[in-house]
Amino acid sequence: MGNYSKIKKGIYCAALLLVFGCTSEPEVEVPEHVKDLDNLTVYSTDPQPARKIQLEREQTFGSREEILVGRMGDIAVDSSGRVFIADVQNQSIHVFHPDGRFITQLGREGRGPSEFGFIKSLQIRKNRLYVYDFNQYKVSVFTLDTLAGDQTILLAQNRGKYRALDRAYPSIDQLYVRNNNTYLAKFKSDSSKTNKIWQNFEIKGLFYLLDSTGKIASEKLLDLKVATGTNVGTSSSSAILGYHVEDFFGNALPVLSSDNGIYLAEPDLFLIKAYSPNGVYEHAFYYPHKKISLTRKSAIEAEVPDIYIKSMQSMDLPQTWPVLTEMKIDDQDRLWIATTVENMNVYEWWVLDATDGSLLARFTWPRDKPIEAVKDGKLYTRETKEETGLEEIVRYNVEIIENK
């Protein structure tokens, strides 16, 4: 996965010289549990990118006279620039030409072929669109040439053979399509949940490989904390509901490269770990990053929903905001990572070379225009039209140029 400086246990100080050279630059503080990682690259506190990002707005995709898109879910973009938008209100997929024209609608609500209970994700690999239905634990596959339904794959039907999965829960929270028509499934489990209101609990992710028929084909690859849940009271004083307040606690952020490599970031540090397609740890890279205090004032500035702000005094909250809030990987295997900065109206996005973690470019972008995908030199965001209040997908041309 490219050349990178190696930091082995017991020779950490010597390895820093490999990264920074013999300069007077202050030593970077690295948490003890990060120092223990093999093959770790540590970058400087304030790296300066050699390039910059220029974005030019090009096209919008969404409701038209001939089609009304309900509540937008996930999106996908094929190699020709067609945009596929999941409508989770109507459980269908709207397909748009690269120039914004509506083409057709795929699927509908139901339990049959090309019908959906809840569309969780859309992914495109080679010449196929994969639609993951969270409610029915199935994948519907469409051929991009004809946009016809090709097959339906039921997932993890053999889960009873795996002790950690032999109950109705954990469920498949996320499904990642690999480049060989197999899958990486993340099962989510919160078995450590307690019965005390406002107490936090650990949500774990159990990663398994699934074969092309949807059957589990491996022992557990990864077992890690993916989020923090909180027990909250409901309208009934005796009822307790476990809920993940993503705004305050963040998520673990996995992505798959074009060769099925796994990259994993956790919210509390700017630390990216790289794993082989079979879940074997390979290397990691770390950037020291300033943590931003989590306060009621900053929560209001970040436009966190009022229901969470009103409950902040009752919750056991972290002292700081998540360092990393989102991670995408583009078709060139570059990592696009959103970081929290003092201006709560924006995120600072870093573009990294996934092979060694080196910084390619950096730019700020509004929080209320989340980046959904980057592909073929185009960036796709989710934005709200002021005049109608309707969401739309907006495509920008991306130019990465040298800093002068």
Residue pairs with C-beta under 8 A, 6 or more apart in sequence:
1 261
1 274
1 282
1 283
1 354
1 355
1 356
2 353
2 355
2 356
3 355
3 356
4 39
4 41
4 283
4 285
4 355
4 356
4 357
5 15
5 18
5 19
5 41
5 42
6 15
6 18
6 38
6 39
6 40
6 41
6 283
7 15
7 16
7 35
7 37
7 38
7 39
7 40
7 41
7 42
8 15
8 38
8 39
9 35
9 36
9 38
12 30
12 35
15 40
15 42
16 27
16 28
16 42
19 41
19 42
19 43
19 44
20 28
20 44
25 44
26 45
28 42
28 43
28 44
28 45
28 288
29 288
30 42
30 286
30 288
31 269
34 40
34 269
34 271
34 284
34 286
37 273
37 284
38 281
38 283
39 282
39 283
39 284
40 283
40 284
40 285
40 286
41 283
41 284
41 285
41 286
41 356
41 357
42 285
42 286
42 288
43 285
43 286
43 287
43 288
43 357
43 358
43 359
44 288
45 288
47 287
47 359
48 359
49 351
49 359
49 360
49 361
49 362
49 403
50 360
50 402
50 403
51 360
51 361
51 400
51 401
51 402
51 403
52 361
52 362
52 363
52 400
52 401
52 402
52 403
53 349
53 351
53 361
53 362
53 363
53 398
53 399
53 400
54 398
54 399
54 400
54 401
55 363
55 379
55 396
55 397
55 398
55 399
56 396
56 397
56 399
57 394
57 395
57 396
58 378
58 395
58 396
58 397
59 98
59 99
59 100
59 394
59 395
60 100
60 392
60 393
60 394
60 395
61 83
61 85
61 96
61 100
61 392
61 393
61 394
61 395
62 69
62 72
62 85
62 385
62 390
62 391
62 392
62 393
63 69
63 388
63 390
63 392
64 101
64 102
66 102
67 94
67 102
67 105
69 85
69 87
69 94
69 390
69 391
70 87
70 88
70 89
70 90
71 87
71 88
71 89
71 391
72 85
72 86
72 87
72 88
72 382
72 391
72 393
73 85
73 86
73 87
73 88
73 119
73 120
73 122
74 86
74 119
74 120
74 121
74 122
74 372
75 83
75 84
75 85
75 86
75 122
75 372
75 373
75 380
75 382
75 393
76 83
76 84
76 122
76 123
76 124
76 129
76 373
77 83
77 84
77 124
77 373
77 375
77 376
77 378
77 380
78 84
78 124
78 129
78 144
79 376
80 98
81 98
81 376
81 378
82 95
82 96
82 97
82 98
82 103
83 95
83 96
83 98
83 380
83 393
83 395
84 93
84 94
84 95
84 96
84 106
84 122
84 124
84 129
85 93
85 94
85 95
85 96
85 393
86 92
86 93
86 119
86 121
86 122
86 131
87 93
87 94
87 119
88 118
88 119
90 108
90 109
91 107
91 108
91 109
91 110
91 115
91 116
91 117
91 118
91 119
92 105
92 106
92 107
92 108
92 109
92 116
93 105
93 106
93 107
93 119
93 122
93 129
93 131
94 102
94 105
94 106
95 102
95 103
95 104
95 105
95 106
95 147
96 102
96 103
97 103
103 147
104 147
106 114
106 129
106 142
106 147
106 149
107 114
107 115
107 116
107 131
107 140
107 149
108 114
108 115
108 116
109 115
109 116
109 117
110 116
111 117
111 136
113 140
113 149
113 152
114 140
114 142
114 149
114 152
116 131
116 133
116 135
116 136
116 140
117 133
117 134
117 135
117 136
118 133
118 134
118 135
119 131
119 132
119 133
119 134
120 132
120 133
120 134
120 174
120 175
121 131
121 132
121 174
121 175
122 129
122 130
122 131
122 132
123 129
123 130
123 132
123 176
123 177
124 130
124 144
125 177
125 178
125 179
125 181
126 179
127 143
127 144
127 145
128 141
128 142
128 143
128 144
128 150
129 141
129 142
129 144
130 139
130 140
130 141
130 177
131 139
131 140
131 141
131 142
132 138
132 139
132 175
133 139
133 140
134 171
134 172
137 154
137 155
137 156
137 171
137 172
138 152
138 153
138 154
138 155
138 214
139 152
139 153
139 155
139 175
139 177
139 183
139 214
140 149
140 151
140 152
140 153
141 149
141 150
141 151
141 152
141 153
142 148
142 149
142 150
143 150
153 212
153 213
153 214
154 214
155 172
155 175
155 183
155 185
155 210
155 214
156 165
156 172
156 185
156 208
156 210
156 214
156 215
156 216
157 214
157 215
158 215
158 216
159 165
159 166
159 216
160 166
161 216
162 208
162 216
162 219
162 220
164 170
164 187
164 189
164 206
164 220
165 187
165 206
165 208
165 216
169 189
170 187
170 188
170 189
170 204
170 206
171 187
171 188
172 185
172 186
172 187
172 188
173 186
173 187
173 188
173 205
173 226
174 185
174 186
174 254
175 183
175 184
175 185
175 186
176 183
176 184
176 185
176 186
176 254
176 256
177 183
178 184
178 256
178 260
178 277
179 258
179 259
179 260
180 212
180 260
181 212
182 209
182 210
182 211
182 212
182 217
183 209
183 210
183 211
183 214
184 207
184 208
184 209
184 210
184 221
184 256
184 260
184 262
185 207
185 208
185 209
185 210
185 216
186 205
186 206
186 207
186 226
186 254
187 205
187 206
187 207
187 208
188 203
188 204
188 205
188 206
188 226
189 203
189 204
189 205
189 206
190 201
190 202
190 203
190 204
190 229
190 242
191 204
192 201
192 202
192 204
193 201
193 229
193 231
193 242
194 201
194 231
195 231
195 240
196 231
196 240
197 231
197 232
197 233
197 240
198 230
198 231
198 232
198 314
198 315
198 316
199 230
199 231
199 316
200 228
200 229
200 230
200 231
200 316
201 228
201 229
201 230
201 231
201 242
202 225
202 228
202 229
203 225
203 226
203 227
203 228
203 229
203 244
204 223
204 224
204 225
204 226
205 222
205 223
205 224
205 225
205 226
205 252
205 254
206 220
206 222
206 223
207 220
207 221
207 222
207 223
207 254
207 262
207 279
208 216
208 217
208 218
208 219
208 220
208 221
209 216
209 217
209 218
209 221
209 278
210 216
210 217
211 217
218 278
221 275
221 278
221 279
222 262
222 264
222 275
222 279
224 252
224 264
225 252
225 266
226 251
226 252
227 244
227 246
227 249
227 250
227 251
227 252
228 244
228 249
229 242
229 243
229 244
230 242
230 243
230 244
230 245
230 249
230 315
230 316
231 240
231 241
231 242
231 243
232 240
232 241
232 242
232 243
232 311
233 239
233 240
233 241
234 240
234 241
244 251
245 308
245 315
247 299
247 302
247 304
247 305
247 308
248 294
248 299
248 304
248 308
248 315
248 317
248 318
248 321
248 322
249 267
249 318
249 322
250 267
250 268
250 322
250 324
250 325
251 267
252 264
252 265
252 266
252 267
253 264
253 265
253 266
253 267
253 324
253 326
253 327
254 262
254 263
254 264
255 262
255 263
255 327
255 328
255 329
255 335
256 262
256 263
256 329
257 263
257 329
257 333
257 354
258 331
258 333
259 277
260 277
261 274
261 275
261 276
261 277
261 282
261 354
262 274
262 275
262 276
262 277
262 279
263 272
263 273
263 274
263 275
263 327
263 329
263 335
263 354
264 272
264 273
264 274
264 275
265 271
265 272
265 273
265 324
265 327
265 337
266 324
267 322
267 323
267 324
267 325
268 318
268 322
268 323
269 286
269 289
269 323
269 324
270 286
270 287
270 288
270 289
270 323
270 324
270 337
270 339
271 284
271 285
271 286
272 284
272 285
272 286
272 327
272 335
272 337
272 352
272 357
273 281
273 283
273 284
274 281
274 282
274 283
274 284
274 354
275 281
275 282
276 282
285 352
285 356
285 357
287 350
287 357
287 359
289 323
289 339
290 341
291 320
291 321
291 323
292 298
292 320
292 321
292 340
292 341
292 342
293 319
293 320
293 321
294 317
294 318
294 319
294 320
294 321
296 309
296 312
298 321
298 344
299 308
299 309
299 312
300 309
301 344
301 345
302 321
302 344
302 345
302 367
303 367
303 368
321 340
322 340
323 339
323 340
324 337
324 338
324 339
324 340
325 338
325 339
325 340
325 347
326 337
326 338
326 347
326 370
326 371
327 335
327 336
327 337
327 338
328 335
328 336
328 337
328 371
328 373
328 374
329 335
329 336
329 354
330 336
330 374
330 375
331 374
331 375
331 376
333 354
333 355
334 351
334 352
334 353
334 354
334 360
334 374
335 350
335 351
335 352
335 353
335 354
336 349
336 350
336 351
336 371
336 374
337 349
337 350
337 351
337 352
338 347
338 348
338 349
338 365
338 371
339 347
339 348
339 349
339 350
340 347
341 347
341 348
341 364
343 364
344 367
345 366
345 367
345 368
346 364
346 365
346 366
346 367
347 364
347 365
347 367
348 362
348 363
348 364
349 362
349 363
349 364
349 365
349 371
350 359
350 361
350 362
351 359
351 360
351 361
351 362
351 400
352 358
352 359
352 360
353 360
360 400
361 400
365 371
365 381
368 383
368 384
369 381
369 382
369 383
369 394
370 381
370 382
371 379
371 380
371 381
372 380
372 381
372 382
372 393
373 379
373 380
374 380
374 398
377 397
377 398
377 399
378 395
378 396
378 397
378 398
379 395
379 396
379 397
379 398
380 393
380 394
380 395
380 396
381 393
381 394
381 396
382 391
382 392
382 393
382 394
383 391
383 392
383 393
383 394
384 390
384 391
384 392
385 391
385 392
